[in-house]
């Protein structure tokens, strides 16, 4: 009898520990075993995939046997950190294997370990008591002990490494690569940390690559690159009115304004592009609608599975809050804030440049100006001049309230710049009289001439030195992020000409942003449709000839403007004309009042605002 009881105990033990467990998907494991620790999420407690149904498929793809690489180009506030924790937990419990989690920095890796991973192990039933602590902290035991950046468990380990310290990747075989925020990785002297990490997985036939990140700048974004190589899945949601499916995009978000033109965020809604009815209101999305969503591949031939989703689908985000944030950054003309909104809230790359085809968009939106006067709104004129070996190119721009800009004319003056007759052609333009819509006659108030061409630098200095009384100045461009657009002038040159140094990267960023503005008003850029004005197809191709890209120099990331077309004189002239305005720093309200009261035909003496940042001469 005793032997029979012992046999039964052994049988039960064998069945308990040796029988194969039923295979779970990633989402099933999370629903059964994952607990969201208090203080780590707005909704602590047992994990529920039904709360974020758009995460079910990415988690299942990351844990199936057929998919090697999963790419998630996600916005913030959609649960991307939770996805990584769920996948990590699955492979600890269900398929123990060596894992590596790559974070942008060592500090980020340690913080994620302490704030997210350790509580996940502590509270999740499928992970409790999994970590091997070691006995005495020495020798073999110490090697298997758990630290902040190394977690050992039966059958594998989890190593946490910072992308800024690739030494942590050396000679470490891994099966599961969890790469978080890959767009924030730098490049070390050893090369790309992500590529180094990928190399560590080559010995495993069943390796997994999980790449997760919010995107950054177009052309420099790693997550965008990998997403474009994937099957590019988008999350489709049904319209509650017509039933047609569509992706929630910012272009479908609308809101009302009051009688005074003030935006009303609480009226915000998403409009179905199929029936033009309201598909979502101003508050959080309908969970029943979210539950009906599905992923649709748009590049089905690709082997890699890629997912893109934005905060419009987040169960924690009110639509009116997104609208409020958008209105704030656009009202303040906060370029960095707008870039963060596009990256973090919309999960889209920031396009610093205009797209290749956008020159035609600008060409097609040209306007018919008045025949006898400058367009209404123009209060002052500036000019930018680019110096080439065989010609001068000049663009005249008009300016009004809110730095609204009008392209007036673009001219080319052929001749070698060391000859007086070449400059005489420019003189004729600078002395030309234009008639404001308000009646007064004006000339160009300030002109900036590029002296950067070493062949004719002294010729430029001599020309501008003689014409400084009519505010014609030499300028020299300086590249580099963070260089101020306008620096105080110097006269440290061979002829003592006034010389301004320009931060051309700053100028290009502002101008390119302004070209994307579609609503007439502050910062909008107009162009004349008349053929005689010089705004041809070639002009607009030059205007959009540069893009902002990531390059590499001595193992470091460098962001810079790069030509996509050979000629960019129109862009340079636009930047120099903008610099001329900054040098003037005019008081537009004063000018409007002056001319409205029938001011003199000549431009009034320059008036400055209190505490002006303009340059005094």
ChimeraX attribute file (.defattr): number of C-alpha atoms within 10 A of each C-alpha:
attribute: neighborCount
match mode: 1-to-1
recipient: residues
	/A:1	6
	/A:2	7
	/A:3	8
	/A:4	9
	/A:5	10
	/A:6	11
	/A:7	12
	/A:8	12
	/A:9	12
	/A:10	12
	/A:11	11
	/A:12	12
	/A:13	12
	/A:14	11
	/A:15	11
	/A:16	11
	/A:17	9
	/A:18	9
	/A:19	9
	/A:20	8
	/A:21	9
	/A:22	7
	/A:23	10
	/A:24	15
	/A:25	20
	/A:26	25
	/A:27	28
	/A:28	17
	/A:29	22
	/A:30	27
	/A:31	16
	/A:32	15
	/A:33	20
	/A:34	25
	/A:35	23
	/A:36	24
	/A:37	22
	/A:38	13
	/A:39	11
	/A:40	13
	/A:41	12
	/A:42	9
	/A:43	14
	/A:44	12
	/A:45	14
	/A:46	17
	/A:47	22
	/A:48	17
	/A:49	15
	/A:50	15
	/A:51	16
	/A:52	18
	/A:53	17
	/A:54	25
	/A:55	19
	/A:56	19
	/A:57	16
	/A:58	21
	/A:59	25
	/A:60	18
	/A:61	20
	/A:62	26
	/A:63	23
	/A:64	13
	/A:65	11
	/A:66	11
	/A:67	17
	/A:68	19
	/A:69	19
	/A:70	24
	/A:71	29
	/A:72	26
	/A:73	26
	/A:74	26
	/A:75	26
	/A:76	20
	/A:77	17
	/A:78	22
	/A:79	18
	/A:80	19
	/A:81	16
	/A:82	19
	/A:83	21
	/A:84	21
	/A:85	18
	/A:86	23
	/A:87	23
	/A:88	22
	/A:89	24
	/A:90	26
	/A:91	22
	/A:92	25
	/A:93	18
	/A:94	17
	/A:95	13
	/A:96	19
	/A:97	19
	/A:98	21
	/A:99	25
	/A:100	27
	/A:101	23
	/A:102	29
	/A:103	24
	/A:104	21
	/A:105	18
	/A:106	19
	/A:107	13
	/A:108	16
	/A:109	22
	/A:110	20
	/A:111	15
	/A:112	18
	/A:113	21
	/A:114	15
	/A:115	14
	/A:116	19
	/A:117	19
	/A:118	15
	/A:119	17
	/A:120	25
	/A:121	22
	/A:122	16
	/A:123	18
	/A:124	21
	/A:125	15
	/A:126	21
	/A:127	19
	/A:128	13
	/A:129	12
	/A:130	16
	/A:131	19
	/A:132	16
	/A:133	18
	/A:134	16
	/A:135	11
	/A:136	10
	/A:137	13
	/A:138	11
	/A:139	9
	/A:140	11
	/A:141	14
	/A:142	14
	/A:143	14
	/A:144	20
	/A:145	19
	/A:146	19
	/A:147	17
	/A:148	15
	/A:149	20
	/A:150	18
	/A:151	22
	/A:152	21
	/A:153	22
	/A:154	12
	/A:155	12
	/A:156	17
	/A:157	22
	/A:158	24
	/A:159	23
	/A:160	26
	/A:161	27
	/A:162	22
	/A:163	30
	/A:164	19
	/A:165	14
	/A:166	21
	/A:167	14
	/A:168	18
	/A:169	23
	/A:170	11
	/A:171	9
	/A:172	15
	/A:173	17
	/A:174	25
	/A:175	23
	/A:176	27
	/A:177	25
	/A:178	23
	/A:179	24
	/A:180	23
	/A:181	20
	/A:182	21
	/A:183	19
	/A:184	17
	/A:185	21
	/A:186	17
	/A:187	19
	/A:188	16
	/A:189	10
	/A:190	11
	/A:191	13
	/A:192	17
	/A:193	25
	/A:194	20
	/A:195	9
	/A:196	16
	/A:197	26
	/A:198	19
	/A:199	16
	/A:200	20
	/A:201	22
	/A:202	13
	/A:203	11
	/A:204	12
	/A:205	9
	/A:206	13
	/A:207	20
	/A:208	24
	/A:209	20
	/A:210	21
	/A:211	25
	/A:212	24
	/A:213	26
	/A:214	30
	/A:215	29
	/A:216	23
	/A:217	22
	/A:218	19
	/A:219	18
	/A:220	20
	/A:221	22
	/A:222	23
	/A:223	24
	/A:224	26
	/A:225	14
	/A:226	19
	/A:227	22
	/A:228	15
	/A:229	16
	/A:230	23
	/A:231	20
	/A:232	23
	/A:233	21
	/A:234	20
	/A:235	20
	/A:236	19
	/A:237	21
	/A:238	20
	/A:239	22
	/A:240	15
	/A:241	13
	/A:242	13
	/A:243	13
	/A:244	14
	/A:245	18
	/A:246	16
	/A:247	20
	/A:248	25
	/A:249	15
	/A:250	16
	/A:251	9
	/A:252	15
	/A:253	21
	/A:254	15
	/A:255	15
	/A:256	14
	/A:257	11
	/A:258	8
	/A:259	7
	/A:260	6
	/A:261	8
	/A:262	9
	/A:263	16
	/A:264	15
	/A:265	21
	/A:266	17
	/A:267	16
	/A:268	24
	/A:269	22
	/A:270	23
	/A:271	20
	/A:272	24
	/A:273	17
	/A:274	13
	/A:275	13
	/A:276	13
	/A:277	15
	/A:278	18
	/A:279	24
	/A:280	21
	/A:281	18
	/A:282	21
	/A:283	17
	/A:284	17
	/A:285	19
	/A:286	14
	/A:287	15
	/A:288	10
	/A:289	15
	/A:290	21
	/A:291	15
	/A:292	13
	/A:293	18
	/A:294	17
	/A:295	18
	/A:296	15
	/A:297	16
	/A:298	13
	/A:299	16
	/A:300	13
	/A:301	9
	/A:302	14
	/A:303	15
	/A:304	21
	/A:305	24
	/A:306	29
	/A:307	25
	/A:308	20
	/A:309	28
	/A:310	26
	/A:311	24
	/A:312	25
	/A:313	27
	/A:314	23
	/A:315	19
	/A:316	17
	/A:317	18
	/A:318	19
	/A:319	25
	/A:320	21
	/A:321	16
	/A:322	20
	/A:323	22
	/A:324	15
	/A:325	16
	/A:326	17
	/A:327	16
	/A:328	14
	/A:329	17
	/A:330	12
	/A:331	10
	/A:332	10
	/A:333	16
	/A:334	12
	/A:335	14
	/A:336	10
	/A:337	16
	/A:338	19
	/A:339	19
	/A:340	19
	/A:341	20
	/A:342	23
	/A:343	22
	/A:344	21
	/A:345	25
	/A:346	23
	/A:347	23
	/A:348	25
	/A:349	22
	/A:350	19
	/A:351	19
	/A:352	21
	/A:353	25
	/A:354	18
	/A:355	13
	/A:356	14
	/A:357	10
	/A:358	16
	/A:359	19
	/A:360	13
	/A:361	12
	/A:362	19
	/A:363	19
	/A:364	12
	/A:365	13
	/A:366	16
	/A:367	12
	/A:368	11
	/A:369	17
	/A:370	11
	/A:371	8
	/A:372	10
	/A:373	16
	/A:374	20
	/A:375	21
	/A:376	13
	/A:377	18
	/A:378	24
	/A:379	23
	/A:380	22
	/A:381	24
	/A:382	27
	/A:383	30
	/A:384	28
	/A:385	29
	/A:386	24
	/A:387	22
	/A:388	17
	/A:389	13
	/A:390	12
	/A:391	16
	/A:392	23
	/A:393	20
	/A:394	29
	/A:395	28
	/A:396	23
	/A:397	26
	/A:398	25
	/A:399	22
	/A:400	23
	/A:401	17
	/A:402	12
	/A:403	17
	/A:404	18
	/A:405	25
	/A:406	24
	/A:407	22
	/A:408	23
	/A:409	19
	/A:410	21
	/A:411	19
	/A:412	15
	/A:413	18
	/A:414	16
	/A:415	17
	/A:416	17
	/A:417	21
	/A:418	16
	/A:419	10
	/A:420	12
	/A:421	14
	/A:422	17
	/A:423	20
	/A:424	13
	/A:425	16
	/A:426	18
	/A:427	13
	/A:428	10
	/A:429	16
	/A:430	20
	/A:431	13
	/A:432	12
	/A:433	15
	/A:434	16
	/A:435	16
	/A:436	20
	/A:437	17
	/A:438	19
	/A:439	16
	/A:440	19
	/A:441	18
	/A:442	20
	/A:443	19
	/A:444	22
	/A:445	19
	/A:446	24
	/A:447	31
	/A:448	29
	/A:449	28
	/A:450	25
	/A:451	24
	/A:452	16
	/A:453	14
	/A:454	8
	/A:455	12
	/A:456	17
	/A:457	19
	/A:458	17
	/A:459	18
	/A:460	22
	/A:461	24
	/A:462	15
	/A:463	19
	/A:464	24
	/A:465	20
	/A:466	12
	/A:467	14
	/A:468	16
	/A:469	11
	/A:470	15
	/A:471	20
	/A:472	24
	/A:473	27
	/A:474	26
	/A:475	27
	/A:476	18
	/A:477	18
	/A:478	16
	/A:479	13
	/A:480	14
	/A:481	15
	/A:482	9
	/A:483	16
	/A:484	15
	/A:485	21
	/A:486	22
	/A:487	15
	/A:488	14
	/A:489	19
	/A:490	12
	/A:491	13
	/A:492	10
	/A:493	12
	/A:494	10
	/A:495	12
	/A:496	12
	/A:497	23
	/A:498	21
	/A:499	24
	/A:500	26
	/A:501	19
	/A:502	23
	/A:503	22
	/A:504	24
	/A:505	22
	/A:506	19
	/A:507	20
	/A:508	23
	/A:509	18
	/A:510	18
	/A:511	20
	/A:512	19
	/A:513	17
	/A:514	17
	/A:515	18
	/A:516	17
	/A:517	13
	/A:518	11
	/A:519	9
	/A:520	11
	/A:521	16
	/A:522	16
	/A:523	24
	/A:524	19
	/A:525	24
	/A:526	22
	/A:527	22
	/A:528	22
	/A:529	18
	/A:530	16
	/A:531	9
	/A:532	11
	/A:533	16
	/A:534	19
	/A:535	22
	/A:536	15
	/A:537	14
	/A:538	14
	/A:539	19
	/A:540	19
	/A:541	25
	/A:542	20
	/A:543	24
	/A:544	26
	/A:545	24
	/A:546	25
	/A:547	23
	/A:548	21
	/A:549	19
	/A:550	17
	/A:551	15
	/A:552	10
	/A:553	9
	/A:554	9
	/A:555	14
	/A:556	13
	/A:557	15
	/A:558	13
	/A:559	15
	/A:560	16
	/A:561	21
	/A:562	14
	/A:563	15
	/A:564	14
	/A:565	14
	/A:566	10
	/A:567	17
	/A:568	20
	/A:569	22
	/A:570	26
	/A:571	24
	/A:572	24
	/A:573	26
	/A:574	25
	/A:575	27
	/A:576	29
	/A:577	26
	/A:578	25
	/A:579	27
	/A:580	26
	/A:581	23
	/A:582	16
	/A:583	24
	/A:584	21
	/A:585	18
	/A:586	20
	/A:587	15
	/A:588	20
	/A:589	12
	/A:590	15
	/A:591	21
	/A:592	18
	/A:593	11
	/A:594	14
	/A:595	19
	/A:596	12
	/A:597	10
	/A:598	11
	/A:599	17
	/A:600	13
	/A:601	15
	/A:602	11
	/A:603	18
	/A:604	13
	/A:605	7
	/A:606	12
	/A:607	13
	/A:608	16
	/A:609	12
	/A:610	6
	/A:611	6
	/A:612	11
	/A:613	13
	/A:614	17
	/A:615	14
	/A:616	11
	/A:617	11
